Amino acid sequence: MNEDRSRTVNTLGLLPHEAFGAFVLPPLDPATVEGFEALGDLTGMTSDAMDELGIKGVIPASILRPTDPGARLVGRALTVLNKARPEAIEAAVASGVSKLADVEAHHLAEPGDVLVLQGVDMVSNMGGILATIAQRQGEIGAIVDGAVRDIDHSRGIGYPIWSRSVSPITGKWRVQTIAVNVAVTICGIIVTPGDLVVADEVGVCIVPRARAQEVLVRAQRISSREADRRAAIGDGASIADVMSRPR
């Protein structure tokens, strides 16, 4: 993605130029995105395919809980790295300076992007204003290894978030944004900007961009075989027959 750094992009000036790993991300193949969207058991089939291909990148919903259980998404990872501010809360408040700058990522967002944020737990890394901006920019949701708040608002505007926790405690004085569009670690999984993100009420799958088509083909094959077995059950096939069919 280094070639993207040479392009002129107007930032908001909240982070130094070198804090951006990339200003423009490589596009995902629309047909691949549509293929994943068509999977009935979205993360289940994707997870099975990743297992068969030896790819680690699945996070259960018991760890990253969706704010909207009915939501599902397939999109491109737009990443943010947040860390805890080192100074005491009192000093941060007295300074009057917020060091949250993840809005820079939203400023770069393109329709279909998914914010993937390595953040701070038990402290809000994202609230209602940023969710509104994100939704307006065309982002389809967020994956946050940390806490968020105002989830009734984000849910109400159709911006689903998968987060480690929820908390009313503001990150304004407790969290600082370090970088945008760099590799981040989400629940032990390394996410590279531009990777494919798949999420539903069961969990989150991070598919390396270079292997997205390979994973899709395998997931479609698994899904087809499962559909065949379900049809056989409905047709009255014996358990022995059903269980002997390809899985």
Residue frames relative to the residue before (quaternion, step in Angstrom):
aa qw qx qy qz dx dy dz
M 1.0000 0.0000 0.0000 0.0000 0.00 0.00 0.00
N 0.3952 0.7509 -0.4647 0.2530 3.58 1.22 0.01
E 0.6047 0.5834 -0.3648 0.4012 3.56 1.06 -0.69
D 0.6142 0.5727 -0.3495 0.4155 3.58 1.15 -0.57
R 0.5817 0.6094 -0.3738 0.3879 3.60 1.14 -0.53
S 0.6311 0.5581 -0.3355 0.4215 3.58 1.14 -0.55
R 0.5809 0.5895 -0.3780 0.4149 3.59 1.22 -0.30
T 0.4478 -0.6868 0.5048 0.2700 3.55 -1.03 0.76
V 0.0696 0.7864 -0.6066 0.0939 3.55 -0.66 1.15
N 0.3486 -0.7269 0.5522 0.2124 3.56 -0.89 0.91
T 0.1489 -0.7787 0.6050 0.0738 3.57 -0.60 1.14
L 0.5996 -0.5655 0.4253 0.3739 3.55 -1.30 -0.01
G 0.4978 -0.6992 0.3952 0.3274 3.55 1.31 -0.04
L 0.4886 0.6810 -0.4215 0.3463 3.58 1.24 0.30
L 0.7519 0.2296 -0.1423 0.6014 3.57 1.30 -0.33
P 0.5372 -0.6081 0.4606 0.3600 3.59 -1.12 0.54
H 0.6840 -0.5052 0.3405 0.4012 3.56 -1.19 0.55
E 0.6963 0.4975 -0.2835 0.4328 3.57 0.92 -0.91
A 0.5633 0.6031 -0.3917 0.4068 3.62 1.24 -0.15
F 0.6433 0.4972 -0.3181 0.4876 3.58 1.27 -0.20
G 0.3274 -0.7524 0.5399 0.1877 3.56 -0.64 1.11
A 0.7662 -0.0850 0.0668 0.6334 3.55 1.21 -0.61
F 0.3362 -0.7297 0.5578 0.2083 3.53 -1.17 0.62
V 0.7678 0.1861 -0.0982 0.6052 3.57 1.19 -0.59
L 0.2411 -0.7913 0.5496 0.1169 3.58 -0.81 1.00
P 0.5556 -0.5970 0.4482 0.3661 3.60 -1.12 0.57
P 0.4831 -0.6865 0.4554 0.2967 3.61 -0.93 0.80
L 0.4083 -0.6504 0.5736 0.2850 3.51 -1.29 0.43
D 0.5439 -0.6023 0.4685 0.3491 3.57 -1.14 0.62
P 0.4566 -0.7138 0.4534 0.2765 3.63 -0.57 1.09
A 0.6347 0.5360 -0.3341 0.4453 3.59 1.02 -0.75
T 0.6345 0.5193 -0.3257 0.4709 3.58 1.06 -0.72
V 0.6363 0.5184 -0.3217 0.4722 3.57 0.96 -0.85
E 0.6693 0.4972 -0.2951 0.4666 3.58 0.89 -0.91
G 0.6230 0.5513 -0.3357 0.4419 3.56 1.06 -0.72
F 0.6603 0.4790 -0.3018 0.4934 3.58 0.98 -0.83
E 0.6387 0.5422 -0.3324 0.4332 3.59 0.94 -0.84
A 0.6746 0.5142 -0.2891 0.4438 3.58 1.11 -0.66
L 0.5074 0.6430 -0.4331 0.3763 3.61 1.21 -0.23
G 0.4549 -0.7013 0.4774 0.2706 3.56 -0.84 0.95
D 0.7538 0.2223 -0.1070 0.6091 3.57 0.82 -1.04
L 0.2406 -0.8613 0.4235 0.1448 3.54 0.47 1.29
T 0.7916 0.2868 -0.1823 0.5078 3.60 0.44 -1.11
G 0.5858 0.5863 -0.3791 0.4116 3.60 1.09 -0.55
M 0.7052 0.4408 -0.2622 0.4895 3.57 0.82 -0.99
T 0.6334 0.5254 -0.3311 0.4616 3.58 1.04 -0.75
S 0.6491 0.5193 -0.3106 0.4610 3.56 0.97 -0.87
D 0.6512 0.5100 -0.3194 0.4625 3.59 0.94 -0.87
A 0.6555 0.5111 -0.3123 0.4599 3.57 0.97 -0.85
M 0.6525 0.5102 -0.3156 0.4629 3.57 0.98 -0.81
D 0.5973 0.5506 -0.3520 0.4649 3.58 1.09 -0.69
E 0.6940 0.4887 -0.2822 0.4470 3.56 0.81 -1.01
L 0.7237 0.4136 -0.2311 0.5018 3.58 1.15 -0.62
G 0.4925 -0.6989 0.4089 0.3192 3.58 1.27 0.09
I 0.4699 0.6638 -0.4453 0.3746 3.57 1.11 0.68
K 0.2383 -0.7603 0.5899 0.1312 3.57 -0.80 1.04
G 0.4023 0.7361 -0.4774 0.2616 3.58 -0.77 0.93
V 0.5532 0.6194 -0.3797 0.4076 3.59 1.20 0.48
I 0.0882 -0.7952 0.5999 0.0031 3.56 -0.89 1.02
P 0.3938 -0.7405 0.4879 0.2420 3.64 -0.59 1.07
A 0.5768 -0.5988 0.4375 0.3424 3.56 -1.20 0.57
S 0.5511 0.5920 -0.4044 0.4268 3.60 1.21 -0.24
I 0.6833 0.4290 -0.2740 0.5234 3.59 1.27 -0.34
L 0.7585 0.1366 -0.0842 0.6316 3.57 0.96 -0.89
R 0.1505 -0.8399 0.5193 0.0460 3.56 -0.12 1.31
P 0.3965 -0.7190 0.5143 0.2473 3.60 -0.92 0.86
T 0.4536 -0.6709 0.5122 0.2861 3.57 -1.05 0.75
D 0.7579 0.2053 -0.1252 0.6064 3.57 1.24 -0.46
P 0.3404 -0.7852 0.4803 0.1920 3.62 -0.25 1.24
G 0.6847 0.4920 -0.2936 0.4506 3.58 1.13 -0.49
A 0.5482 0.6477 -0.3864 0.3616 3.58 1.26 -0.17
R 0.0379 0.7520 -0.6581 -0.0043 3.53 -1.26 0.54
L 0.0068 -0.8194 0.5726 -0.0246 3.54 -1.02 0.72
V 0.0909 -0.7309 0.6733 0.0657 3.51 -1.37 0.47
G 0.3036 0.7732 -0.5072 0.2298 3.59 -0.50 1.11
R 0.6252 -0.5582 0.4242 0.3429 3.51 -1.41 -0.01
A 0.4548 -0.7109 0.4760 0.2471 3.55 -0.94 0.94
L 0.0736 -0.7298 0.6797 -0.0043 3.51 -0.95 1.13
T 0.1438 -0.8815 0.4479 0.0405 3.58 -0.19 1.25
V 0.0989 -0.7563 0.6453 0.0436 3.51 -1.33 0.63
L 0.1761 -0.7611 0.6161 0.1005 3.55 -1.07 0.83
N 0.0248 -0.7804 0.6241 -0.0299 3.55 -0.67 1.21
K 0.0500 -0.7765 0.6266 0.0430 3.55 -1.20 0.58
A 0.6130 -0.5507 0.4152 0.3855 3.56 -1.28 0.34
R 0.4572 -0.6554 0.5232 0.2963 3.58 -1.04 0.76
P 0.4658 -0.7257 0.4339 0.2610 3.59 -0.90 0.87
E 0.6651 0.5332 -0.3228 0.4114 3.60 1.06 -0.62
A 0.6299 -0.5289 0.4071 0.3972 3.55 -1.27 0.37
I 0.6363 -0.5473 0.3825 0.3864 3.57 -1.17 0.64
E 0.6460 0.5420 -0.3281 0.4257 3.58 0.92 -0.91
A 0.6658 0.4959 -0.2976 0.4713 3.56 0.99 -0.85
A 0.6440 0.5204 -0.3240 0.4576 3.57 1.00 -0.81
V 0.6571 0.5017 -0.3082 0.4707 3.57 0.96 -0.88
A 0.6552 0.5230 -0.3087 0.4493 3.57 0.95 -0.89
S 0.6375 0.5373 -0.3314 0.4416 3.59 1.09 -0.68
G 0.2951 -0.7868 0.4899 0.2320 3.56 1.16 -0.63
V 0.6066 0.5678 -0.3327 0.4461 3.57 1.29 0.19
S 0.2177 -0.7482 0.6140 0.1255 3.56 -0.77 1.05
K 0.2263 -0.7842 0.5649 0.1208 3.57 -0.97 0.84
L 0.4092 0.6703 -0.4955 0.3710 3.55 1.23 0.44
A 0.0506 0.8159 -0.5710 0.0751 3.58 -0.74 1.05
D 0.3029 0.7799 -0.5032 0.2164 3.58 1.16 0.49
V 0.4839 0.6490 -0.4403 0.3882 3.58 1.25 -0.17
E 0.5320 0.6141 -0.4079 0.4165 3.60 1.22 -0.40
A 0.6366 0.5165 -0.3310 0.4673 3.59 1.04 -0.71
H 0.6509 0.5068 -0.3167 0.4682 3.57 0.94 -0.86
H 0.6065 0.5652 -0.3409 0.4434 3.57 1.11 -0.69
L 0.7180 0.4241 -0.2352 0.4993 3.59 1.14 -0.67
A 0.4767 0.7273 -0.4113 0.2731 3.58 1.25 -0.36
E 0.1834 -0.7384 0.6393 0.1114 3.50 -1.29 0.65
P 0.6555 -0.5216 0.3562 0.4139 3.62 -1.11 0.55
G 0.7673 0.3276 -0.2658 0.4830 3.54 -0.89 0.99
D 0.5243 0.6381 -0.4155 0.3811 3.59 1.26 -0.12
V 0.2192 -0.7318 0.6297 0.1412 3.53 -1.31 0.50
L 0.3589 -0.7202 0.5471 0.2305 3.59 -0.71 1.02
V 0.0470 -0.7749 0.6303 0.0074 3.59 -0.83 1.00
L 0.0198 -0.8583 0.5062 -0.0824 3.54 -0.25 1.34
Q 0.2116 -0.7265 0.6429 0.1186 3.53 -0.84 1.06
G 0.0695 0.8613 -0.4919 0.1068 3.54 -0.26 1.25
V 0.6218 -0.5102 0.4518 0.3859 3.50 -1.31 -0.58
D 0.3835 -0.7448 0.4998 0.2201 3.57 -0.79 1.00
M 0.8280 0.2501 -0.2192 0.4514 3.55 -1.32 0.59
V 0.6894 0.3429 -0.2593 0.5830 3.58 1.32 0.20
S 0.4908 -0.6989 0.4278 0.2960 3.59 -0.80 0.94
N 0.1912 -0.7710 0.6024 0.0785 3.52 -0.90 1.08
M 0.7950 0.1231 -0.0397 0.5927 3.57 1.28 -0.26
G 0.0624 -0.8092 0.5843 0.0036 3.54 -0.88 1.00
G 0.8189 -0.3235 0.1971 0.4311 3.51 -1.32 -0.29
I 0.6451 0.5276 -0.3359 0.4389 3.60 0.96 -0.79
L 0.7014 0.4517 -0.2820 0.4738 3.59 0.83 -0.93
A 0.6042 0.5353 -0.3630 0.4654 3.60 1.07 -0.61
T 0.6467 0.5171 -0.3146 0.4641 3.57 1.04 -0.79
I 0.6376 0.5092 -0.3184 0.4825 3.57 1.00 -0.84
A 0.6543 0.5303 -0.3109 0.4405 3.57 0.89 -0.98
Q 0.6727 0.4912 -0.2948 0.4683 3.56 0.90 -0.94
R 0.6445 0.5243 -0.3136 0.4597 3.59 1.03 -0.78
Q 0.6737 0.5029 -0.2818 0.4624 3.57 1.11 -0.74
G 0.5948 -0.5997 0.3559 0.3998 3.58 1.25 -0.16
E 0.4178 0.6826 -0.4918 0.3431 3.59 1.24 0.14
I 0.3412 -0.7735 0.5054 0.1730 3.56 -1.03 0.78
G 0.7983 -0.1658 0.0880 0.5723 3.59 1.25 0.06
A 0.3048 -0.7517 0.5595 0.1703 3.53 -1.35 0.03
I 0.1983 -0.7226 0.6511 0.1208 3.52 -1.27 0.67
V 0.0014 0.8386 -0.5407 0.0663 3.59 -0.46 1.18
D 0.1840 -0.7425 0.6354 0.1056 3.56 -0.69 1.12
G 0.6194 0.4255 -0.3464 0.5615 3.51 0.32 1.38
A 0.6157 -0.5552 0.4105 0.3797 3.55 -1.26 -0.30
V 0.1212 -0.7463 0.6482 0.0910 3.54 -1.35 0.44
R 0.1787 -0.7689 0.5951 0.1504 3.56 -1.29 0.13
D 0.7349 0.4001 -0.3122 0.4498 3.58 -1.33 -0.06
I 0.2205 0.8299 -0.4939 0.1370 3.57 1.07 0.68
D 0.5592 0.5724 -0.4095 0.4381 3.60 1.16 -0.35
H 0.6508 0.5108 -0.3085 0.4694 3.56 1.07 -0.75
S 0.6795 0.4834 -0.3044 0.4604 3.61 0.80 -0.96
R 0.6355 0.5160 -0.3222 0.4754 3.56 1.06 -0.76
G 0.6679 0.5338 -0.2938 0.4274 3.56 0.99 -0.85
I 0.7272 0.3970 -0.2439 0.5040 3.58 1.09 -0.61
G 0.5446 -0.6575 0.3816 0.3542 3.58 1.28 0.17
Y 0.5175 0.5947 -0.4368 0.4333 3.55 1.10 0.75
P 0.1484 -0.8351 0.5241 0.0770 3.62 0.06 1.25
I 0.1227 -0.7780 0.6145 0.0454 3.53 -1.14 0.75
W 0.1754 -0.7302 0.6509 0.1109 3.56 -1.06 0.85
S 0.0885 0.8300 -0.5407 0.1044 3.61 -0.46 1.15
R 0.5891 -0.5760 0.4391 0.3583 3.53 -1.27 0.46
S 0.7973 -0.0754 0.0721 0.5946 3.59 1.06 -0.73
V 0.2935 -0.6992 0.6068 0.2382 3.53 -1.35 0.04
S 0.0514 0.8027 -0.5880 0.0855 3.56 -1.04 0.78
P 0.4106 -0.7065 0.5142 0.2606 3.59 -1.02 0.75
I 0.5288 0.6609 -0.3983 0.3533 3.59 1.27 -0.32
T 0.4151 -0.7440 0.4709 0.2289 3.56 -0.63 1.11
G 0.3613 -0.7149 0.5569 0.2197 3.52 -1.15 0.68
K 0.3740 0.7740 -0.4522 0.2377 3.57 1.33 -0.13
W 0.7881 0.2670 -0.1336 0.5382 3.58 0.99 -0.84
R 0.7093 0.4901 -0.2299 0.4515 3.57 1.29 -0.18
V 0.7638 0.3177 -0.1490 0.5418 3.57 1.22 -0.47
Q 0.0807 -0.7796 0.6175 0.0667 3.55 -1.13 0.66
T 0.3924 -0.7012 0.5462 0.2369 3.54 -1.08 0.77
I 0.2622 -0.7960 0.5351 0.1059 3.54 -0.77 1.12
A 0.8148 -0.1024 0.1314 0.5553 3.58 0.86 -0.96
V 0.2440 -0.7360 0.6162 0.1382 3.52 -1.37 0.42
N 0.8485 0.0846 -0.1086 0.5110 3.56 -1.02 0.89
V 0.4522 0.5741 -0.5252 0.4359 3.49 0.76 1.25
A 0.6404 -0.4944 0.3935 0.4366 3.58 -1.24 0.20
V 0.0628 -0.7874 0.6132 0.0130 3.59 -0.93 0.92
T 0.3466 -0.7195 0.5622 0.2150 3.54 -1.28 0.36
I 0.0637 -0.7985 0.5983 -0.0186 3.55 -0.64 1.18
C 0.8252 -0.1599 0.0594 0.5384 3.56 -0.42 1.26
G 0.7520 -0.4006 0.1969 0.4850 3.57 0.96 0.92
I 0.6357 0.5087 -0.3234 0.4821 3.59 1.28 -0.11
I 0.3328 -0.7358 0.5529 0.2052 3.58 -0.81 0.97
V 0.1044 -0.7887 0.6056 0.0187 3.55 -0.82 1.07
T 0.1983 -0.7738 0.5952 0.0875 3.54 -0.80 1.08
P 0.5575 -0.5967 0.4375 0.3765 3.62 -0.94 0.75
G 0.7583 0.3397 -0.2664 0.4884 3.56 -0.85 0.97
D 0.4797 0.6521 -0.4471 0.3805 3.59 1.26 -0.13
L 0.4967 -0.6378 0.5000 0.3105 3.55 -1.29 0.39
V 0.1462 -0.7826 0.6023 0.0591 3.56 -0.89 0.99
V 0.0501 -0.7768 0.6276 -0.0178 3.54 -0.88 1.06
A 0.1260 0.8154 -0.5534 0.1139 3.60 -0.72 0.99
D 0.0829 0.7563 -0.6477 0.0407 3.53 -1.24 0.64
E 0.7684 -0.3778 0.2312 0.4619 3.60 -1.22 -0.23
V 0.6377 0.5374 -0.3249 0.4460 3.59 1.26 -0.26
G 0.7736 -0.2895 0.1975 0.5280 3.58 1.08 -0.57
V 0.4630 -0.6430 0.5400 0.2841 3.51 -1.39 -0.32
C 0.0939 -0.7744 0.6235 0.0519 3.57 -1.00 0.85
I 0.1741 -0.7540 0.6268 0.0908 3.55 -0.95 0.95
V 0.0928 -0.8122 0.5759 0.0020 3.57 -0.45 1.24
P 0.4477 -0.6809 0.4979 0.2967 3.63 -0.65 1.01
R 0.5665 -0.6446 0.3893 0.3345 3.55 -0.81 1.02
A 0.6819 0.5148 -0.2957 0.4272 3.60 0.90 -0.92
R 0.7524 0.3679 -0.2059 0.5061 3.60 1.19 -0.41
A 0.3393 0.7853 -0.4705 0.2164 3.58 1.26 0.14
Q 0.6803 0.4824 -0.2990 0.4639 3.60 0.85 -0.90
E 0.6301 0.5371 -0.3222 0.4590 3.57 1.03 -0.81
V 0.6614 0.4910 -0.3013 0.4803 3.57 0.96 -0.87
L 0.6374 0.5389 -0.3318 0.4396 3.58 0.96 -0.83
V 0.6548 0.5127 -0.3209 0.4533 3.59 0.84 -0.95
R 0.6719 0.4838 -0.3000 0.4738 3.58 0.91 -0.88
A 0.6534 0.5133 -0.3186 0.4562 3.62 0.95 -0.83
Q 0.6387 0.5198 -0.3248 0.4652 3.60 1.01 -0.76
R 0.6344 0.5249 -0.3252 0.4650 3.56 1.04 -0.78
I 0.6587 0.4998 -0.3021 0.4743 3.57 0.93 -0.90
S 0.6530 0.5247 -0.3066 0.4520 3.56 0.96 -0.91
S 0.6462 0.5220 -0.3159 0.4583 3.59 0.99 -0.84
R 0.6605 0.5027 -0.3074 0.4653 3.56 0.97 -0.86
E 0.6509 0.5062 -0.3222 0.4651 3.58 0.99 -0.77
A 0.6252 0.5319 -0.3358 0.4620 3.57 1.05 -0.76
D 0.6253 0.5418 -0.3259 0.4575 3.57 1.06 -0.77
R 0.6748 0.4884 -0.2950 0.4680 3.57 0.93 -0.87
R 0.6391 0.5151 -0.3310 0.4655 3.58 0.99 -0.75
A 0.6361 0.5194 -0.3253 0.4688 3.58 1.01 -0.81
A 0.6408 0.5272 -0.3246 0.4540 3.57 1.00 -0.81
I 0.6213 0.5310 -0.3358 0.4682 3.57 1.04 -0.79
G 0.6746 0.5032 -0.2861 0.4580 3.55 0.94 -0.96
D 0.6843 0.4773 -0.2756 0.4775 3.59 1.14 -0.64
G 0.5821 -0.6315 0.3533 0.3709 3.58 1.28 0.07
A 0.3108 0.7613 -0.5148 0.2426 3.61 1.20 0.36
S 0.5641 -0.6006 0.4434 0.3529 3.54 -1.14 0.62
I 0.6240 -0.5345 0.4068 0.3993 3.55 -1.22 0.48
A 0.6276 0.5411 -0.3398 0.4448 3.59 0.98 -0.80
D 0.6541 0.5078 -0.3065 0.4694 3.57 0.98 -0.86
V 0.6654 0.5143 -0.3059 0.4463 3.58 0.88 -0.97
M 0.7323 0.4462 -0.2475 0.4510 3.55 0.84 -1.00
S 0.6293 0.5328 -0.3388 0.4531 3.59 1.25 -0.27
R 0.5442 0.6306 -0.3919 0.3906 3.58 1.27 -0.26
P 0.6394 -0.5411 0.3696 0.4021 3.63 -1.13 0.57
R 0.2545 -0.7674 0.5730 0.1341 3.54 -1.04 0.84
